Amino acid sequence: QSFHTAPSSAMLRTALLAAAVAGSSAFMAPSVLPAGRNARVQLRSGARMSAIPTVEWAGGKVEGDSGPTVPGDKALDFLEANPYYDQSGVTVNIAKQKDPFIGKILGVQRIVGPNAPGEICNIILDHQGKLPYWEGQSYGVLPPGIDPKKNKPYGVRLYSIASTRYGDDKTGKTTTLCVRRAIYTDPETGKEDPAKKGVCSNYLCDAKPGDEVKITGPSGKVMLMPEENPATDYIMVATGTGIAPFRSFLRRLFGEATPAQKNYKGVAWLFLGVANKDSLLYDEEFQVYKALNPDNCRLDYALSREGPANKKGGKMYVQDKVEEYADEIFDRLDKGAHMYFCGLKGMMPGIQDMLAGVCEKKGLNFEEYLEGLRKKGQWHVEVY
């Protein structure tokens, strides 16, 4: 579809940059897409954004406010600290389990393709601006009902926030969560056992716009982005819905006209491990950022069920993809990069074993090296 509009200066700038990157691979080599399937960068315009390139992408389509966005010409700074990188005012636990905030569901949409194992939903909550948060923090959700095992109300389930502090609609009053519907399949019968399904994830994925939801938080400071040095590199490693905080990082750095976006000069490098191309999350949005910021945004995906294989000929997991760039990653860490991990806790042994092996080859003591990163605040882990 073509739009016939008078090009704004922002559109022309974007068009020139888009032309420069047209034809480049949609994925960092080695590509997970068939050879020859190159990124096509074209321009489309919309009422809520100045100009968004059309890029080659995989996974599920994300619609509406949660879809791809670009900064535009109007500054988005009404929720910034002064200076914007000052984290002394970051708040936690505004709403607690005994007195949760009653928010509302604004939207629920499936965001994986038809061949993805399981279902993952993008869920938008209305917090009315009363539960302000920073990128990297989490909300808690209290599902309704009584826990039959404890004979009392269900406890809080924590979810990493997937939107920036402004929300996907940029009003500062909404929050986005990325939630996998947890189901249990009996290995003998191959059938789902409803009694063992995830209570909160199913409650959220089944919710309808207008439904009330009990929210706690925000919580956590371990995953915050240090922004004082705009040249800081962020190396982000995620599995599945662990993408949530990193989606908020990338949106802040490349998708919104924040002071962080205006000043950023470092490299934001995302490693994401999922089962297959249909399981990729927010890929269209990320490919837009990469197309418009080729020197600052890097994407590397590990598709365990589709390949390519790792260097040992086995399935490609996220730690294998990270290992391919071990030397560069260690170099960036030595220069002050921050490394983040978010996803299932089962990812960490493989990650640490891989890093320990690399340290051994470099003549480094892994435990001492890791402790050094922790002391300098460069190592951030949030797993579940």
Salt bridges, closest charged atoms under 4 A:
GLU56 OE2 - ARG37 NE 2.89
GLU56 OE1 - ARG40 NH1 2.81
ASP65 OD1 - ARG48 NE 3.99
ASP73 OD1 - ARG13 NH2 3.25
GLU80 OE1 - ARG165 NH1 3.61
GLU80 OE1 - ARG252 NH2 2.83
GLU119 OE1 - ARG181 NE 2.67
GLU135 OE1 - ARG165 NH2 2.71
GLU135 OE1 - ARG252 NE 3.86
ASP168 OD1 - ARG247 NH1 2.87
ASP168 OD1 - ARG251 NE 3.48
ASP206 OD1 - ARG181 NH2 2.85
GLU227 OE2 - ARG252 NE 2.66
ASP233 OD2 - ARG332 NH1 2.75
GLU256 OE2 - ARG251 NE 3.94
GLU284 OE2 - ARG44 NH2 3.62
GLU284 OE1 - LYS61 NZ 2.90
GLU285 OE1 - ARG247 NE 3.19
GLU285 OE1 - ARG251 NH1 3.02
GLU306 OE1 - LYS277 NZ 3.13
GLU323 OE2 - LYS311 NZ 3.14
GLU324 OE1 - LYS321 NZ 3.36
ASP327 OD1 - LYS362 NZ 2.93
GLU328 OE2 - ARG298 NH1 2.54
GLU328 OE2 - ARG332 NH2 3.02
ASP331 OD2 - LYS335 NZ 3.18
